[in-house]
Amino acid sequence: MTSEKLEIVETEYQAGRVAFESGRYGQAIQSLETATGLVDRASRLGGEVQMWLVTAYEASGDTARAIELCRKLTRHPRQETRQQAKRLLFILEAPKLSIPDEWTVKIPDLAALDENKSINFQANPNADIKYAKPKPVVAEPVDLSQVNTKDNSFIWLALIAIVLILGGLFINY
C-alpha cells in the first residue's frame, strides 16, 4: 500500500470515528466504507476499520448489514479481530428486550423547536401551590398502673456498679 493511500485510509478512518462519536452515523458509514475500500481488509487496520463500520451500521439501525459484516469478521486472519467480532456478533444477535411504557420516561425532543423561540422555564409566581401538611402525632396517655416496675431493680444495680467503677478510677488518681 502506498503512503498516499495509507494516509487517505487513516484520514477517512479518523473522520468516520469522529462522526460516529458525534452521533452522525450516516457520515460515519460513508467515511468508514471509503476507508474499507482502500485498506487491506486482512490487516490490523482493516479489521479495526471494519469493526467500527459494524458499530456504525448498528447505530444507524441497519442491523442486518452489521450482522453480515460481523460474521465475515469472525473469519478474519487476526485473532484479536476474530474474538472481538464473535463478542459483538453475540450481542447483535441477542434477543431484544421489551420495556413496558410505564417503566420509561418520555424526554421531549427540543430539536424540533424553532430556534427563534426562547424557552421559559421559570416558575409561575401566581401558581396555586398546595403543600401536604403533616398530621400531628398525639401520643396515647400511658396508664401507670399497667407499667411493669419489677425490672427497675436491675437499673438500680447497674447505676450502683457504674458509680463504684467511676469512684474506683478517681480514687487511684
N, C-alpha and C positions, 0 to 999 in steps of 0.2 A: 504494500500500500504506500502510495507516495505521501510525502509530508503535507502537500496541499490538501489531499483527500482526507488525511487524518485530522487536519485542522478543521475542515468542514464538518467532519463527523463529530468532533469534540464540541464545536460551536453549536451544532443542531442538538446534540445530546444535552448540553447545559441549558440551552433555550427551552427544550422540552421539559427538563426538570423544574426550571423556574416557573414555566407556565403551569405545570401540574401543581406545584406547591402554592400557586396563586389562585388555583381553582379554575383556570382556563383550560379545561380538558380537551376541547377541540383543537386548540392551538398546540397543546402538548402532543396530541396524537400526530398532528401534521409534522411537527419537528422530529419526533421520535421515529416516525415512519421514514422520513428522509434520511435520518442517521442510520437506520436499519438497512436501507437500500444501499448505502455506501460502505458499510463496515463488513468485515469478515464475521459472519454470524457465529462461527465456531470459536471465535476468540473470546477472551475475558471481557473485553469492551463490548463485543457483540452480544454476549449474554446479559450484561448489565443493561444495555440499551433496550433489549427485548423484554427484560423483566419490568423495566419502567413502562414500556409500552403496554404490557399486560395490565398493570395497575391503572394506566390511563384509560384503557378500554373499559375496565370495570367501573371506574369512577364516572365515565360518561354514560354508563347504562348499557353498554354493548357487552354483556356477559358472555354471549356465545363466542365472539371473537377472542375475548380474553381467555376463555377455557381452551379454545382451539390452539392458540399460540402457546399457552402454558403447557399443554400436552406435548407439543413439539419440543419445548424446552426441557422436558423430563428426559429427553434423549440427547441432551447437549453434551459435548465432549468434556467439559469441565465439571468435576464432581460438585463443586460448590454451587454452580448454577443449577445442576440437576436436583440437588437437595432443596434448594430454595424454591424451585418450580414445583416440586412434589408437595411441599408445605402449602404453597399458595394455591395449588390445584385442589388440595383437600379443603381449604377454606372456601374457594369459589364454588365447589360442588356440594357444599354442606347445605342442608335444607334451610330455607329462610324461615325465621320465627315470626309469628304474627303477634302484635301487641294490641290489646283492646284499646279502643279510643279513650276510655275513661282513665287509662294509665298515662296518656300522653298530654303534653302541654302544647297548645297551639301558639306558635310565635308568629305575630303578624309580619307580613312582608312589607318592609318600609321602602324597598327599592321602587315600588310601583307609584309612590307618591310623587307629585310634581315638585321639582327642586325649588320652585319659586315660593311654595307654600311652606311657611315655617310651622313646626310642630310645637304646641304649647303644652308642656307637661306640668304646669303649675296647678296647685290645688285651688279649688273654688272656695274663697273665703265665706261665701254665703251658703255653702252646703250645710245641710242639717246632719250633724254627726251625732249618733247615739252611741253612748258607751254603756256597756253592761256593768251595772253596779253590783259589787259582791254582796252576797247576803250576809248579814251579821251572824256570827256564831254565838249562840247562847248556851252556856254550859248548864247542864242539868244540876239542880241542887243535890248535894250528897247527904244522905241520911247517916249521921254519925253513929247511930246505934247499930248500923249494919257493917261498920268498919271493923276489920279483924285487927285487934291490938295485941294479940299474943306474940306476933313476930317482933314487937318493939324491943324485947329483951335482947335480941341479937344486935340491934342498933346500939343499945347502951354498952354492950360488951365490946363492940368494935370501937366506939368512941373512947372508952377507958384504955383500950390497947394502944390506940393512936397517941393518947396523952402520955402514957408511960414510955412509949418509944421516943417521942419527941423530948420528953423530960430527960431520958437517959442520954440522949445526944447532947443536950445543953449542959448537963452536969459534967460530962467528960471534958468539955472545952472550957 
